[in-house]
Amino acid sequence: MHLRGTNTRITPDMNLKNIISALLLMMLTVQLVFGQSREEGTFSGKPDPIKSIQVYPNPATDVVNIKFEAPIARKVNLSVHNLLGNSIELETELVDEYEVRIRVKDLTSGYYFVSIRDDHANLRGTYKFLKR
């Protein structure tokens, strides 16, 4: 089984744990695709800052940088989750008003999600990254 547009595959040689992880990743990817297609926030004519976020490097080894087009880095709430949806506490660093750095060095290899929220502007977004 393969989810088009992703690298997620289920093959006959996978063990049950890997199959479940792949299925969860597929389900979350589908939810994220449809969830991000909704317009959230206000219709002020300004570009939506949540849609112009850069998450890099991806895959990551030591840190993941989150760069915003607007100076909202100080205002957003970040949370990182594993494939099962468990929240993971990680060290974050405010680089400047446009960028936040998350230390992922101690995470085990695998896929994770970073959720970004700005309740004042009613903005929400979730992004997938791979920790190697």
C-alpha positions in Angstrom: 0.0 0.0 0.0 1.3 3.5 -0.9 -0.1 6.9 -0.1 0.3 9.0 -3.2 2.5 12.1 -2.7 4.4 10.7 0.2 7.2 8.2 0.8 5.0 6.1 3.2 4.7 2.5 2.0 3.5 -0.7 3.5 5.3 -3.8 2.2 4.9 -7.5 2.9 8.2 -7.7 4.8 7.2 -5.1 7.5 6.6 -6.2 11.1 3.3 -5.2 12.8 4.8 -2.2 14.7 6.1 -0.7 11.4 2.8 -1.4 9.7 0.8 0.4 12.4 3.3 3.3 12.4 2.9 3.6 8.6 -0.9 3.5 8.8 -0.9 6.1 11.5 1.4 8.3 9.4 -0.9 7.9 6.4 -4.0 8.8 8.4 -2.3 11.9 10.0 -1.0 12.9 6.6 -4.5 12.7 5.1 -5.9 14.7 8.1 -3.1 17.3 7.7 -3.7 17.7 4.0 -7.4 18.3 4.4 -6.9 20.3 7.6 -4.4 22.7 6.0 -6.6 23.2 3.0 -9.1 25.1 5.2 -8.7 28.9 5.4 -8.2 29.9 9.0 -7.7 33.3 10.5 -9.0 36.6 9.3 -9.7 37.7 5.7 -7.8 41.0 6.0 -6.2 40.7 2.6 -2.7 40.1 4.2 -0.9 36.8 3.4 -1.6 34.1 6.0 1.7 33.8 7.9 0.9 30.1 8.8 1.0 29.2 5.2 4.4 30.7 4.5 6.3 28.8 7.3 9.5 27.1 6.4 10.5 24.0 8.5 14.1 23.0 7.8 16.3 21.1 7.6 14.1 18.2 6.8 15.3 15.5 7.6 16.9 16.9 10.7 19.7 15.6 12.9 20.3 18.2 15.6 17.8 21.0 15.3 14.7 22.0 13.3 14.3 25.6 12.4 10.9 27.2 12.0 11.0 30.4 10.0 8.0 32.7 9.6 7.4 35.4 6.9 5.9 37.7 9.5 7.5 38.7 12.9 5.3 36.3 14.9 8.0 33.9 16.3 7.6 35.3 19.9 3.8 35.0 19.8 3.3 31.4 18.5 2.9 28.3 20.7 4.9 25.3 19.4 4.3 21.6 20.3 6.0 18.5 19.0 4.2 15.1 18.8 5.3 11.7 17.8 3.3 9.5 15.4 1.1 8.2 18.3 0.1 11.8 19.2 2.1 11.9 22.4 3.4 15.4 23.2 7.2 15.7 23.5 8.9 18.4 25.6 11.9 19.8 23.7 14.2 22.7 24.2 13.4 25.7 22.0 15.3 28.9 21.2 14.0 32.1 19.9 16.5 33.1 17.2 14.8 36.4 16.3 11.2 37.7 15.7 11.1 35.5 12.5 12.6 32.2 13.6 12.5 29.6 16.3 14.9 26.7 16.7 13.9 23.3 18.3 16.6 20.9 19.6 15.8 17.4 18.3 19.2 15.8 18.7 18.0 13.5 21.5 14.9 12.2 19.7 14.9 8.7 18.3 14.8 8.4 14.5 11.4 8.7 13.0 8.6 11.1 11.9 7.3 13.8 14.2 4.8 16.7 13.9 5.3 20.2 15.0 2.1 22.1 15.7 2.1 25.9 15.5 -0.6 28.0 17.1 -1.2 31.7 17.4 -4.5 32.1 19.4 -4.6 35.8 19.1 -4.6 35.7 15.2 -6.6 32.4 15.2 -3.8 30.7 13.2 -3.0 27.0 13.3 -0.8 24.7 11.3 0.9 21.3 11.7 4.1 20.2 9.8 5.8 16.9 9.5 9.5 16.4 9.8 11.9 13.4 9.9 14.5 13.0 12.6 17.5 10.9 11.4 
